[in-house]
Each structure stands twice: as C-alpha cells, then as structure tokens.
Amino acid sequence: MATLLLRKPRSDLAIEPRTGIIDIGSNSIRLVVYQGPERLPAILFNEKVMAGLGRGLAETGAIAETALAVATEALARFAAVAREMEVTRLRTVATAAVREASNGAILLEAVRALGLEVELLSGEQEAIAAGHGVLSAIPDADGIVGDLGGGSLELVRVSAGKVLDRVSFPLGVLRIGAIRNKGPGALERQVYKALKNAGWLGRGSGLPLYLVGGSWRALARLDMHLNSYPLPVIHQYSMGLPAIARMGRTISHVPKSWLRAIPGLSSGRATTLGDAAALLAALLKHLETDTTIVSAFGLREGLLYGQLDAERRSEDPLIVAARDEGQRHGRFPEHGDLLDHWISPLFVSDTPELARLRLAACLLADVGWRANPEFRAERGVEIALHGNWVAIDARGRALLAQTLFTSLGGGTQIPAPIESLAPAEDLKRAIVWGLAMRLGQRLSGGLAGPLRRSRLTDDGEIVTLHVSSDDLALYGEAVERRHNALATALGRKPIVIA
C-alpha cells in the first residue's frame, strides 16, 4: 500500500488529520477528503470528473487521447486541492481501465509527474475493498456485494463481518453496450458463461445483492423517482426484480433528457443506465437472487476500513457518527450517553436494535439547540432523515426523527413523511423516548450533575423521579409538566421523591 505523506499537519489538525483518496476509475476520477473518527470519518470534500477512461477500451485496447487529457487535467486539480486543504495523507489508486489499457503506463507516468504515488489495484484488491466498503456501512451484511465500475464487475461474498470469496469479471458498464450490440441475449449468455466458469451460478440464492458503484446507484435514484420515495437518502434503499424489470422498460422508452432531469441522478450516468439495468437483470437471474440493497459506501471507504484494526472495525458506525455529531454541535460533550443511561430504566423491554436507536437519538438530543426555537423540532427531523448516517434503514431513520421531533418540542404528533416509513407502534415507542429525553433535558439543563444525582423508575403504575433533597428546587413547573406528559404516555402516574 502506497500512502503519500504530503506535509506535517498544523497543530489544529493534529488530533484529526485529513485523509484523501484519489480514485482513478474506468468511468470517473474522484477526490474525496475525510476528517473525523477513524471508524466513520465525515466527508470534507468530494469532487468527480467523468473522464471515461474505459470507454472504447474493449474495441481498441487503449485509453482515448481525449480521455487521457481530461484525466490529467483532473488529477492536476485534485493534487492542488489536496495540498491547499493540507491533506495529511493522500492515497491514489487506479483500477481496471488503467490496469488493462495498452497505454495505461502513460497515465501512470503523468500521475507520478504530479507528485502522486499511485497504486494499480488488481481485480482481487478491488473486490476486497468493495466488500470492506459494504461491511463498513452495513456491518451485519450477509450476501453478495456487486461492485460495478466502468471496466469491471467484482462479486464478493460477505458474512459475519468478513470478506469471503471474491471474483472479478471484465463486465464494466462501459463494456456492456458492445456486448449487447452482438444481438438479443448476448449479454445474458456472457453473464451466464462468466458465472458458470467462476463457480458462481446460483450463489445468491436466498441472499441479497448489495449494489456498489455509481451506475447502480443511478438506477436506484431512478426507482426512487418513479416511486415518489419520500427520502433523498440512497443508502440501504432496496429494489426487487419487478422494479428492476420496470426500470429496464422505462429507460428504453424515455429520452435521455428526461433521465438527466431526475434529482440526484448524474447526467454522466444517464447514457449507461440501460446497460447497467440489463446487466443487473441478467446477474440477478443467474445468481438466483431477487433482492438488492444499495450501499453508499464502496471501494474508497473500503480502503479506509481495511486499514483499521479489529477493535476499530467492531465499533458501531451509527453510534460513532452520532456521538461525534453530538460532541461537535451539542453544548456538553458527555450529555448524550448520560441521558440514555438516565432514561433506560423505563425501557428495559427494548430489543438491542431499539436500544441502539434510542442511544443514537440521545447522542443527537442537543444538536438543534442553535436553531430558531420555533423550528428546533423540524431541525431534529431533518438531522435524522437527511443526515449522512450509515448502518440504519428508512425505518430506523423514522424512529430517530420522531424521537428528536418530540424531544425538541414537537409534541406527540407524527409529521410527514415519518408516518410512511415505520409502523405506528414503533413510532409510539419513539414518542415516549422523546418525552423521556425532554424531561431529562429540562431537569438537568443539559448538564451532567443533575442526571448523575437523579434517576427514573417505573413499577408499572408510577413513574418515579428520584432526586436528592438538594436538587428538589430543580423540580419546577416546566419539569413537572414534562414528568406528567411522560407518565401519561406510559399510562402511569408521576411522583417525585427527594
């Protein structure tokens, strides 16, 4: 692994260095700069250029001169941006197009002339990185990862947090058009033959296919648009065989301008959507799987994840991100964990999954304090539904949103679009979480001491707030109202004991 040390970080960056990855793919070239917790750093900068290095590679065996020029210009900009951002460590990788092109060495030399050290990833390394990327964002993933790039397709079996079997095929989206031009059924026959020779026929039976790569994410954007899906978040969005078949028909009957107008769908992907859909349909058929789940994380995030030790990998990425957000934007860094501990005696029947979501909500409980008081509840919904969270599906986001909405003063109503994303019973539970958090917030003023010196109990009839005699003055009118609201929601009576 080649990692380029650009310069020593300034003192204010020493705690949180900036890590950059330049990904020279067969379709696009991208620079992403990360900063934050090792387990799930936030994206500080993200830019791509659709260079199309793999376009025409199957026919000519070489990268076109125009593509080389676009790529060189993009890489020069990215190297300069990384320097200006004082990126601490920069990793540059190249994949299938550069690996297979007869003139790939020309681009590699141009990259090195810019002062960048470049790694030429093998198909095996691409597959492992894609698998790690999915596991980074969906730790309990159990199925097959399909990473569709411009020049290659990697399939990776993941289970129990590990990357298992993997294989790489020369079936990148920029190659599919030439295969389909050979006649009806040509692509399906080639996919069948490739999977059979590699021993992958039927390997997806009963398992989901996790979709990685810009072309398949673009398909998901199209499906979300066709379904009027209420969230703009693509991560863990699911599509079945009927939806994929419908998209294939839609793409063949609408103009490219209509596709380009879809929100979030890159105009550069519109021309390859039909090929991506055709490949996916053939792949699902011969893997014998009927469910797909989109992963927002792929090769680049997998490269970061692959460098972590076992302890860091085992951390829950949702909790890591929520805790980091709370510490950055809340008033008191330790407040979220204390708040969850304080309210947890009321929710001993919560499953581990629900307890995890409740903890995430508590960690985010104070992030809206700077917002206009009239819109704090709406700010909570926005953070939950639109935040860059992973390891959480639409239902989980809805529970998080409802909890924050209630805790930040929105009351017990269920705002749109939350009601369409989770069962009513789950949302009722989230409302009670929010009321409990609201009580804790008001009693403590967001401070640690009052939470440490008090506790809640529930005997099935009474919700008792135990406080020290010295803290009894904290139980004012506002606290009493919130105590009453919580007890009423639980079907209990409120009592305070000093």
KEZA-947396 format. One record per atom (N, C-alpha, C, CB): z, y negated, x; residue in one letter. Coordinates in steps of 0.05 Angstrom, whole numbers, plus 5000, padded with zeros to 4 digits. Glycine has a CB too. Layout:
<sites>
ZYXA
...
</sites>
This chain:
<sites>
500050245017M
500050005000M
500049755018M
502450004981M
498149585014A
497949335029A
499049105013A
495049275038A
501248985022T
502348755009T
502348515028T
505248814999T
501148305019L
500748065036L
503047875033L
498047925031L
504447815054L
506547615054L
505347345060L
508847675074L
505247165040L
503846915043L
505446715059L
503046805016L
507946685051R
509746485064R
512546545056R
508846195057R
514446435070K
517246465062K
517746295037K
519146385086K
519346405019P
519846254994P
521746015000P
521046434973P
521445804983R
523345594985R
526045694975R
522445344968R
528145544981S
530845634974S
531145674944S
532845434983S
529745504928D
529945534899D
528445764887D
529145284885D
526745894904L
525246134896L
526446384908L
522346104904L
528446354925A
529446594940A
530646804921A
531446504960A
531946714900I
533146914882I
531047054865I
535146774863I
529046904857E
526847024840E
524146974853E
526946904812E
523347134871P
520747104884P
518547134864P
520447294907P
516247014870R
513847044853R
512047254865R
512346774850R
511247444848T
509547664857T
506847624843T
510847934850T
504747644858G
502047624847G
500347874851G
500647384859G
498647924832I
496748144834I
493948044828I
497448384816I
492048084846I
489248024841I
487948294836I
487847874865I
486848334813D
485648584804D
482648554803D
486848684777D
481148674822I
478248654822I
477148894807I
477148644852I
476748854781G
475849074764G
472849084762G
477049054737G
471849284748S
468949314745S
467749114725S
468349594737S
469449014707N
468548834687N
469648544692N
469348924659N
472148534698S
473448274702S
475048264728S
475248204679S
475548024738I
477347974760I
479547794751I
475747844785I
482047874757R
484247734745R
486447684765R
485347884721R
487747454763L
490147394778L
492447364758L
489847134795L
494547514763V
497047494747V
499347444766V
497547754730V
500947244760V
503347184776V
505747234759V
503246884787V
507647384770Y
510047464756Y
512547334769Y
510347764755Y
514547284752Q
517147194762Q
519247274743Q
517146884767Q
521547364753G
523747444736G
524847714744G
522847454707G
526247844725P
527548104732P
525548314742P
528948214707P
526248464761E
524448664773E
523348854751E
525748814795E
525148944733R
524349144713R
522249034694R
526749234698R
522348774688L
520348664670L
520048364675L
521248704640L
518748294697P
518348014703P
516447884683P
517147974732P
516947624678A
515347474660A
512747384673A
516847224649A
510647354657I
508047254668I
508146954671I
505747354650I
507946864695L
507946574701L
505146454699L
509146524728L
503146614706F
500346524707F
498546764702F
499646374734F
496446724687N
494546944681N
491846824676N
495547104656N
489846904693E
487146804690E
485147014698E
486646544707E
483047034683K
480947234689K
478247104689K
481047464669K
476447234704V
473647164705V
472047414699V
472847034733V
470147404680M
468547634673M
466147644693M
467547624644M
466647774716A
464547784736A
462548004731A
465847834763A
463248224717G
461348434711G
460348584736G
459048324696G
462148644755L
461248774779L
460049044774L
463648814798L
460949184753G
459849444747G
457349454729G
461949614734G
456449214721R
454149214703R
451649284718R
453848924690R
450249484708G
447749574722G
448249764745G
446249344731G
450849824750L
451449994773L
450250274770L
454450014777L
450350384746A
449250654741A
446250664747A
449850734712A
444850444742E
441950454747E
441150394776E
440550254729E
442550204788T
441750104815T
443550214837T
441749804816T
446050284830G
447950374851G
449150144866G
446550564870G
448549894859A
449549664874A
450549454855A
447349554892A
452249284865I
453149044851I
451048834853I
455948944862I
450448704830A
448348504829A
449148264846A
447748414801A
447248124858E
447747894875E
449247674859E
445147774886E
448447634834T
449747424817T
452647494813T
448247394790T
453247754808A
455947844804A
457647804829A
456048134795A
456447854852L
457847814878L
458547524881L
456147914901L
456747344874A
457247064877A
459446964858A
454646904871A
459447064833V
461546994814V
464247094824V
460947104786V
464247344834A
466747464843A
467847314867A
466247754850A
466147244886T
467047104910T
468246834903T
464747064930T
466946694885E
468046434876E
470746454862E
465946294857E
470946664845A
473446704830A
475646774849A
473046924810A
475046944869L
477147034888L
478046804905L
476047264905L
476246624913A
476946394928A
478946214912A
474446224937A
478346174886R
480146024870R
482846154867R
478945984841R
482846424863F
485346564859F
487046554884F
484846854851F
485846574908A
487346564933A
488646284935A
485446624957A
487146074928A
488145804930A
490345754910A
485845604925A
490045864885V
492145834865V
494745964874V
491245944838V
494446204885A
496846354895A
498346194916A
496046634905A
496746074934R
498045904955R
499545664942R
495945814975R
498145534924E
499345294911E
501845364895E
497345154893E
501845604883M
504245694868M
506445804885M
503345894847M
505845814911E
507745924931E
508546204923E
510245744933E
506546364916V
507046644911V
508146774936V
504446794902V
510346914932T
511747034955T
510247274966T
514547114948T
509447454948R
507947684956R
505447714938R
509647944955R
503247764950L
500747784935L
499348054942L
498847554942L
498748204922R
497448464925R
494648454913R
499148694912R
492648524928T
489848514918T
488748794917T
488048334936T
487748884894V
486749154891V
483949144879V
488549324873V
482249334887A
479549364876A
479249644865A
477349304898A
477649674844T
477449934831T
474550044831T
478349904802T
473750174810A
471350344810A
468850214820A
470950454783A
468149974810A
465549854817A
465349814847A
465149594802A
467449694859V
467349644888V
467449914903V
469749464896V
468950104893R
469250364906R
466550514907R
471250534891R
464950484886E
462550654884E
459950504892E
462250754857E
459950244892A
457550094897A
456650114926A
457849794890A
454050134930S
452950154957S
453449904974S
449950214956S
453849684960N
454349434974N
457249334969N
452449214965N
458949514962G
461749444957G
463049324982G
463249674947G
462249415005A
463449315030A
462949015034A
462349465054A
460748915023I
460148635025I
462348465011I
457348565013I
463048554987L
465148414972L
467848444987L
465348524944L
468448674997L
470948715011L
471148535035L
471249015020L
468948495049E
468948315072E
469348025063E
466248345087E
468147955041A
468547685030A
471447635022A
466747625006A
472747845011V
475547825004V
477247785029V
476448074988V
476747935049R
478247915074R
477847645087R
477548135093R
475447535084A
474947265096A
476547045083A
471947205094A
477547105059L
479246915044L
482146945052L
478946945014L
482747125071G
485447165080G
487047365063G
486946915081G
485647515046L
486847705028L
486647985040L
485747695000L
488748145038E
488648425045E
488148585020E
491348515059E
486048745020V
485148874995V
485549174997V
482248804989V
486549294976E
486749584974E
484549684956E
489549664962E
483049884965L
481050014949L
482250254936L
478450094967L
482950224911L
484350444897L
482450674891L
485650344871L
483450914894S
481951154886S
482251194856S
482951414902S
480651364844G
480951434816G
483751544810G
478851624807G
484751704829E
487451814826E
489551594825E
488052004849E
489351404843Q
491251174843Q
491051004818Q
490751004868Q
488550964808E
488250814783E
489650954760E
485250774777E
489251214759A
490451374737A
493551354738A
489551664739A
494651384762I
497551374764I
498651104756I
498451444793I
497250894765A
498050624758A
497950574728A
496350414773A
495850674715A
495550644686A
497850784672A
492850744677A
498451024681G
500651174669G
503351034672G
500851454681G
503750924696H
506250774701H
506350524684H
506450704731H
504050394680G
504050154664G
504950214635G
501250044663G
503950434623V
504850504596V
507750574596V
503150744586V
508750734615L
511550804616L
513350564620L
512051004638L
512350364634S
513850114638S
514349974612S
512449934657S
512449984594A
512649834569A
513450004545A
510049704563A
512950274547I
513750464526I
515150694540I
511150554509I
517650664547P
519050864564P
519051144552P
521850774568P
519051164525D
519151434513D
516351534506D
520851424488D
514251424518A
511451514513A
511151804519A
509451344530A
509951944500D
509452234503D
506652284492D
511652414488D
504652304510G
501952344501G
500052304524G
501252144479G
497652214518I
495552174539I
494851874540I
493052344532I
494851774564V
494051494569V
491051494575V
495651364593V
489551324561G
486751294566G
486251014576G
485051354541G
485550984601D
485150714613D
482150674617D
486650684641D
480950504599L
478050454600L
477550204615L
476950444572L
476250224638G
475449994654G
472449964651G
476250024683G
471349784667G
468449744667G
466949974679G
467749494680G
468150094701G
466750304715G
467750584711G
466750244743G
470150614702S
471350884699S
473250904676S
472750964725S
473751154669L
475751224648L
477751414661L
474451354623L
480351334660E
482451504670E
483951624647E
484251354689E
484551884648L
486352014628L
488852104643L
484852244614L
491152054631V
493652124645V
495552234624V
494851864658V
496752464630R
498752574613R
501452464621R
498852884614R
502852334602V
505552224608V
507552354589V
505551924605V
509952404599S
512052524583S
514652504598S
511452814575S
516852464583A
519552454595A
519752254618A
520352724604A
518352034616G
518451824636G
516851884661G
521251774643G
515152084661K
513752164685K
510752174680K
514752434695K
509252124702V
506352154702V
505752444711V
504951954721V
504352584694L
503752864700L
500852894708L
504453054675L
499253064694D
496453104701D
494852844697D
495253324684D
492852814714R
491052574711R
488352644721R
492252334726R
486352504711V
483552544718V
482052284714V
482352774701V
479952254730S
478252014728S
475352094723S
478551834754S
474051954704F
471252014697F
469551754701F
471052114668F
467051784709P
465251554711P
464151474683P
462851614730P
466051404665L
465351334638L
466351054630L
466551554618L
466150874649G
466950594644G
465250474622G
466850424669G
466250264609V
464850154586V
462150034594V
466549944573V
461849944619L
459249834627L
457150054632L
459649674652L
457950304632R
456150534636R
455250654610R
457350744654R
456750604588I
456350744563I
453750674550I
458650684544I
452850424552G
450350344540G
447950514550G
449750054545G
447950554576A
445750714588A
445750994578A
445850704619A
448151114575I
448451384565I
447551404536I
451351484567I
448251214519R
447551214491R
444551174487R
449051004476R
443251034506N
440350984504N
438751244508N
439550784525N
440051454518K
438651704522K
438151854495K
440251884540K
439351754474G
438751874448G
441251934432G
437152114451G
440951994406P
443252054389P
444852294400P
442352114361P
447452274401G
449052494411G
449452514441G
447952744401G
447952354456A
448152374485A
450952314495A
446052184498A
452152104485L
454852034494L
456852254487L
455751774482L
456752354463E
458652564455E
458352814472E
458352634425E
455852884478R
455353114495R
456453074523R
452353184496R
456152834533Q
457152784560Q
460152784561Q
456052514571Q
461452674541V
464352674539V
465352954537V
465352504516V
464153114520Y
464853394517Y
464653544544Y
463153534496Y
462453514557K
462053644583K
464053564604K
459153594593K
464653304605A
466553204625A
469353314620A
466552894624A
470153314595L
472853414588L
472953714593L
473553344559L
470853854586K
470854144589K
471054214619K
468354274577K
469454094635N
469454154664N
472154084677N
467254004678N
473553884666A
476153804678A
478453954665A
476553504674A
477954114645G
480054264632G
481754094613G
481854384652G
480453894601W
481953714583W
481153734554W
481553424592W
479453914547L
478753954519L
481254034503L
476554174515L
481753894481G
483953954463G
486753874474G
483954234458G
486853734497R
489453674509R
491053474493R
489053574537R
489753334474G
491253134459G
492253234432G
489452894455G
491953484426S
492753594400S
495753534395S
492253894398S
496253394372G
498953324365G
500153094380G
500653554368G
498552964397L
499552744414L
498052494409L
499452824444L
499252264414P
497752014411P
496151954437P
499651774405P
494151794434L
492651694457L
493451404461L
489551724454L
494651334484Y
495551064490Y
493150914502Y
498051064509Y
492350694490L
489950554498L
490650334517L
488550444473L
489350344540V
489650134561V
486850024568V
491050254587V
486649774573G
484149654581G
483149444561G
482049874584G
481849234571G
481049014555G
479149084532G
479748804571G
477349274536S
475449344516S
476849474492S
473349534527S
478749654497W
480149784475W
482149594462W
481550034485W
483249414477R
484949204464R
483249034446R
486349034486R
480848974454A
479048814437A
478448964411A
476448754452A
478149224412L
477749384388L
480249354369L
477349684394L
482549364381A
484949324365A
485049054352A
487549374382A
484148844367R
484048574355R
482248574331R
483048364376R
480048714333L
478148724310L
479448864287L
475648874318L
480849084291D
482149224270D
484349064257D
483349494280D
485848914273M
487948734263M
486748524245M
489548604286M
484348424253H
482948214237H
482048334211H
480648104253H
480848574212L
479848704188L
482048764168L
478348954195L
484448824179N
486748894162N
488448664154N
488449104176N
487848424164S
489548184159S
492348244168S
489448094130S
492648374191Y
495248444202Y
496848194207Y
494948604228Y
499448184198P
500947934198P
502047844226P
503247954180P
501848014246L
502747944272L
500447914292L
504748154283L
500647724310P
498547694331P
499147864355P
498247404339P
501148034354V
502048194377V
500648464377V
505148234376V
499348524399I
497748764400I
499249004411I
495348724418I
501348964426H
502849184438H
504049374417H
505049074456H
503549624421Q
504349844403Q
503049834375Q
507349834401Q
500849694373Y
499249704349Y
497949974347Y
497149464347Y
497950094324S
496850364321S
494250364304S
498950544308S
492450534313M
489950574298M
489350874295M
487550434312M
488450954272G
487751234267G
484751274267G
488951324241G
483951524264L
481051584263L
479451434242L
480651884259L
480451414217P
478851264197P
478350974206P
480351264171P
480350844218A
480050564226A
477950544248A
482750444235A
477950734266I
476050724289I
473250774279I
476850934310I
472950954260A
470351004248A
469350764233A
470451254229A
471150624219R
470350384204R
469450164223R
472650284186R
470850134245M
470049934264M
467349984276M
472149914287M
466750244282G
464150304292G
461950214273G
463950604297G
462350254247R
460350174228R
460249864226R
461050284200R
462549734227T
462649444225T
461149314248T
465549344224T
461749414272I
460549294296I
457549304296I
461649424322I
456449524285S
453549564284S
452149394264S
452949854279S
453749274245H
452449124224H
453048824224H
453349234197H
454648734243V
455248444243V
454148314269V
458348394242V
453548054268P
452547924292P
454747884312P
451247654284P
453947864337K
455847824359K
457447564355K
454447824386K
456147364343S
457447104338S
459847144320S
455546904326S
459647324300W
461947384282W
464247504298W
461047564259W
463547684316L
465647814332L
467047614350L
464448044348L
465447434362R
466547244380R
468447044367R
464347084394R
468147014340A
469846824326A
472546944318A
468446734300A
473047204324I
475547324317I
477747224335I
475347634318I
479947124325P
482147024342P
483147234362P
484446924324P
483347154387G
484447324407G
482547524419G
486747474396G
480047534409L
478147714419L
476347564439L
476347844396L
476547654464S
474947524485S
472047544480S
475647644512S
470647314482S
467747314477S
466247494497S
466547024480S
467447534521G
466147714540G
466248004532G
467447674567G
468148074514R
468348354505R
466548414481R
471248414498R
465548214467A
464048264443A
461648444447A
463248004430A
460348404470T
457948554475T
458448854481T
456448434498T
460848924488T
461449204495T
463149344474T
462849224522T
463749204452L
465549324431L
464349584420L
466049124409L
461749574414G
460449814402G
460650054421G
457549754396G
460150014446D
460350224466D
463250334468D
459350144493D
465150144468A
467950224470A
468850394446A
469749974473A
467850314422A
468550464398A
467250734398A
467650304373A
464750754407A
463351014407A
464751204427A
460350974415A
465451104450L
466851274469L
469551364459L
467251124496L
471051184446L
473651254435L
473351474413L
475051014424L
471451444396A
471051644375A
470451924387A
468751564356A
468651924407A
468052184420A
470452294435A
465652144440A
471952124447L
474252214463L
476352334444L
475451984479L
476952194422L
478952294403L
478052574392L
479352094381L
475552594386K
474552844375K
474953084394K
471552824369K
474353044419H
474553264438H
477253304451H
472453234460H
478953094450L
481753134458L
483353254434L
482952864466L
482153234410E
483353334386E
485953174379E
484053624388E
485752914381T
487952744373T
486952544352T
489152594398T
488752464335D
487852284313D
489452024311D
487952424286D
491051964332T
492751724332T
492451584358T
495651804326T
492251324357T
492151164381T
494350944380T
489451024385T
495450874403I
497450664405I
496650484428I
500350784409I
496450224423V
495550044443V
497849964461V
494349794430V
497249954487S
499249854507S
498249594519S
499750074529S
499949394518A
499249134530A
499549154560A
501048914519A
500849354570F
501249394599F
499349604609F
504149474605F
498349564633G
496549754645G
496849764675G
493649684638G
494549764689L
494549804718L
496249614733L
491649784728L
496049354727R
497549154743R
500549194740R
496748874735R
501449224715E
504349264710E
505149534722E
504949254680E
503349734721G
503949994733G
504349974763G
501750184727G
502849804776L
503249764805L
506049654811L
501049574817L
506949464795L
509649364798L
511749574793L
510149114780L
511449714771Y
513349924763Y
513450144784Y
512550044735Y
511150214796G
511050424815G
512650364840G
508250484823G
513250104845Q
514850034869Q
517850034864Q
513949764879Q
518650074839L
521550064833L
522850334839L
521949994803L
525450314845D
527050564848D
527750674821D
529550514865D
528850924821A
529451064796A
531350914779A
530451344802A
533350774791E
535250634776E
534050404760E
537550524794E
532250254774R
530850024761R
529050124739R
529349864782R
527650344744R
525750454723R
527250534698R
524250684735R
529750624701S
531250724678S
532250504660S
533550894688S
532150254669E
533050034653E
531349994628E
533149774669E
532549924606D
531149874581D
529649604583D
533049874556D
527049594582P
525649344586P
526149134565P
522649394588P
526549224540L
527249034519L
529848894524L
527249184491L
531849054532I
534448934536I
534448764561I
536649154539I
533048844582V
532748684606V
531548414600V
531048834628V
529348414584A
527948164577A
529647994559A
525348224564A
530948114539A
532547954521A
534947834535A
533548124497A
536247984553R
538447874568R
537647644586R
539848094585R
535347674599D
534247464616D
533647214600D
531747554631D
532447244577E
531747024559E
534346884550E
530147114535E
536347034542G
538846924533G
540246764555G
540647134523G
540146874579Q
541546744602Q
540046484610Q
541746924625Q
537446484607R
535946244614R
536146024594R
532946324618R
536146094568H
535945894547H
538345864529H
533545954530H
540346044532G
542746014517G
544745834532G
544046294512G
546845764518R
548845584531R
550645724550R
550445444509R
551345974544F
553346124560F
552246394567F
556046144545F
551746454592P
550346694601P
551546954591P
550246704630P
554146974589E
555347234582E
555647274552E
558147254594E
554847074536H
555447074508H
554347314492H
554546814496H
551747384497G
550447584481G
551847854482G
547647614490G
552547944506D
553848204509D
556548204496D
554148284539D
558047984499L
560647964486L
560447964456L
562147704495L
558447824445L
558047814417L
557448094405L
555847614410L
555748244418D
555148514409D
557648684409D
552948634426D
559148674431H
561648824432H
563548744410H
562948784460H
563648494403W
565548394383W
564848484355W
565548084384W
562248494348I
561448574321I
561048874318I
558948434313I
560849024340S
560149304339S
562149484323S
559949414367S
564749414321P
566549584305P
565749604275P
569349484306P
564149404266L
563249414238L
560849594234L
562549134229L
559649684256F
557049824254F
557150094270F
554749654264F
559350234267V
559550484282V
557550694273V
562450594280V
556550664249S
554550864239S
551750804247S
554750874209S
551250584262D
548550524271D
547650744290D
548550244285D
545150814287T
543951004306T
543550864333T
541251114296T
543151014355P
542650884381P
540350694380P
542151094402P
538250764364E
535950584362E
536750314349E
533650714346E
538350334327L
539150084314L
541149934331L
540450154287L
542950074345A
544849934362A
543349784384A
546850134374A
541249894394R
539549764415R
538349504404R
537349954425R
537249514380L
536049274368L
538249064362L
534549344342L
540549154354R
542748964348R
543648824374R
545149114336R
543748974396L
544448854422L
542348654430L
544749074444L
539848714427A
537648524434A
537948264417A
534848654428A
538648294392A
539048054375A
541347894385A
539448144346A
543548024392C
545847874402C
545247724428C
548248064407C
543647854445L
542847734471L
541147484466L
541347924488L
539747474443L
537947254437L
539347054417L
535347354426L
541847104411A
543046954389A
543246654394A
545847054385A
543246574419D
543746294425D
541246144435D
545946264445D
538946284435V
536546164448V
535345934431V
534446374453V
536145914406G
535045704389G
536645454387G
534545804362G
538745424404W
540645204400W
539444934405W
543045244418W
537244914421R
536044664427R
534144574405R
534544674453R
533444754387A
531544694366A
532744504346A
530544954352A
531044364331N
531944194309N
533644374290N
529544064293N
536144284283P
537844444266P
536544544241P
540344294259P
534644384230E
533244464205E
531344694209E
531844234193E
530744764234F
528644964240F
529645184259F
526244834251F
532245194262R
533345404281R
532745684270R
536245364285R
533045724244A
532545994233A
529546074237A
533245994203A
527745884233E
524945934237E
524345984267E
523245704227E
525845844284R
525545894313R
526346174320R
527145684329R
528446274307G
529246554312G
527146754304G
531746614297G
525846704281V
523646884272V
521346874292V
522646804244V
520646634301E
518446604320E
519046754346E
517946304326E
521446734356I
522146864381I
521847164378I
525046784390I
522847274356A
522847564352A
520047674347A
524647634328A
518547544329L
515947644322L
513847594343L
515047524296L
513947374357H
511747294375H
512547304404H
510847014368H
515047374410G
515947384438G
514447604453G
518947434439G
514347574479N
512947774496N
514748004502N
511947644522N
515648144481W
517348374485W
515748634487W
519348394461W
516848834500V
515649094500V
517749304492V
514449164529V
516949554490A
518749764481A
519949704453A
521049804501A
518349574436I
519149514409I
516649504392I
520649244408I
516749624368D
514449624350D
514849414329D
514149904337D
512949404310A
513049194289A
515549204272A
510549214271A
516449444266R
518949474251R
521349354266R
519549764244R
521449424292G
523549314309G
523549014310G
523449434336G
521148904313R
520948604314R
521948484287R
518048524319R
521248624265A
522148514239A
525148514237A
520948684217A
526448724246L
529448734245L
530648524263L
530449014253L
529448484286L
530348284304L
530048004292L
528748294331L
527747964279A
527147704267A
529047644244A
524247694257A
529547844227Q
531347804204Q
534147744214Q
531348044186Q
535047884234T
537747834245T
538047554255T
538348044267T
536147464271L
536247194282L
535946984260L
534047154303L
534247034241F
533946844218F
536546804204F
531746954198F
537947024198T
540546994184T
542646874201T
541447274174T
542846964226S
544946864244S
544646564250S
544947014270S
542146464249L
541646184255L
541546014230L
538946164270L
542546114208G
542845954185G
540845984163G
542845674193G
539146184165G
537046224145G
538046354119G
534846374156G
540446454119G
541546584096G
540646874093G
540746434071G
540846984069T
540247264064T
537547314053T
542347374045T
535847114050Q
533147154041Q
531547284063Q
531846894032Q
529347414055I
527547544075I
524947394075I
527147844067I
524447244096P
522047074097P
519547234104P
522346854118P
517247134096A
514647264104A
514247214134A
512247144087A
512947404148P
511847654138P
513747884142P
509147714151P
516347834146I
518148044154I
518248264134I
520947924158I
518148194108E
518548404087E
516248604088E
518548274060E
514048544100S
511748734100S
511848914125S
509148584099S
513748864143L
513749004169L
515949214171L
514048814191L
517849224153A
520149404155A
521249474128A
522449284173A
522449714125P
523549794099P
525849604090P
524650074100P
526149574065A
528149384054A
530949454063A
528049384024A
531649714064E
534349794072E
534949714101E
534650104069E
532949744118D
533249654146D
533749354148D
530749734163D
532349204131L
532648914132L
535348824121L
530348784116L
536348974101K
539048914092K
541148954114K
539749094068K
540749164130R
542549204153R
542348974172R
541849474167R
539948884177A
539548664196A
540848404186A
536548614200A
540848364159I
542148124148I
545148134154I
541648114117I
546348374151V
549248394156V
549748344186V
550348664147V
548048454203W
548348394232W
548348094236W
546048524249W
546447954224G
546247664227G
548747524217G
543847564212G
549847614194L
552247484184L
554647524203L
552947594156L
554847764214A
557047814233A
556747644258A
557048114241A
554247624268M
553747454291M
554447164285M
550847484301M
553747074261R
554246794253R
557246744252R
552946744225R
558746934243L
561646904244L
562746874272L
563047134229L
561747054289G
562647044317G
561946794331G
561547274332G
559546694325Q
558546444337Q
560346204329Q
555646394330Q
560946194303R
562545974293R
565445984302R
562445964262R
566646224302L
569346254311L
569646164340L
570346534307L
567846254356S
568146214386S
566845964396S
566846454400S
565145834380G
563645614390G
561745694412G
565545394400G
561045944413G
559346044434G
560746114460G
557145854439G
563346074461L
564846114486L
565946404487L
567245914487L
566646484512A
567546754516A
570446804507A
567246824546A
572246614513G
575046654509G
575846744481G
576546404515G
575046594460P
575846684433P
574846954425P
574746474413P
572447034435L
571447304429L
573147514443L
568547334437L
573947454467R
575647654482R
578447674470R
575847564511R
579347464457R
582147474447R
582247544417R
583447204451R
580047614405S
580047684377S
578347934373S
578847454359S
578548044348R
577048294342R
576648314312R
578348544354R
574648474305L
574048534277L
574648834272L
571148464270L
575648894248T
575949174239T
575049194210T
578849274243T
574249434203D
573349494176D
574449764167D
570149494174D
576249764147D
577450014138D
576150124113D
580449974133D
573850014106G
572450104082G
572949924058G
573150384076G
575049764059E
575749594037E
576149304046E
578349684024E
577049264071I
577649004081I
576348964109I
580648954083I
575048734112V
574148654139V
576248464150V
571248514138V
577648554170T
579948404180T
579148274206T
582348584185T
579748014208L
579347864233L
582047834246L
577947584228L
582447954269H
584947944283H
584747724305H
585648214296H
586447534304V
586547314324V
589347284334V
585547044312V
589647174358S
592247114368S
593446874354S
592147064399S
596046854354S
597346624340S
596446364351S
600346654341S
595946364377D
595046114390D
592246034381D
595046144420D
590646224371D
587946164363D
587646134333D
586146394372D
589846144318L
589546134289L
588245874280L
592346154276L
588645664296A
587345404288A
584345414288A
588345184307A
583245614303L
580345644303L
579245744276L
579545844325L
580945854259Y
580145954234Y
580045724213Y
581946184224Y
578045554217G
577745324199G
575945394175G
576545094213G
575345194159E
573745234135E
571045364140E
573344964120E
569645274160A
566945384166A
567145684174A
565645234188A
569245754190V
569646024197V
570346194173V
571846054219V
572046094156E
572846234132E
570446294114E
574946074116E
568646104111R
566246144094R
564546374106R
564545884092R
564246374131R
562546584144R
563946854143R
561946514173R
566546854145H
568047104142H
567647214113H
571047064148H
567847044094N
567447124066N
564647234061N
568046884047N
562647094072A
559847184069A
559447454081A
557946974081A
560547504104L
560247764117L
561647984100L
561447764145L
564047934092A
565548134076A
564148194050A
568348034070A
563047994037T
561648034012T
559148204016T
560847763999T
557648154037A
555248314043A
555948604048A
553848194067A
558348654058L
559148934063L
560649054039L
561048944088L
561048894018G
562548993995G
565449024001G
561449263986G
566548844017R
569348854026R
570748584019R
569548904056R
573348574024K
574948334022K
575548234050K
577548384006K
575647964054P
576347864081P
579347804084P
574747614086P
580347864107I
583147794113I
583247714142I
585148034108I
584847514148V
585347434176V
588247494183V
584747134180V
588747614206I
591447684215I
591847564242I
591847994216I
594047414245A
594747294271A
597047454284A
595446994268A
</sites>
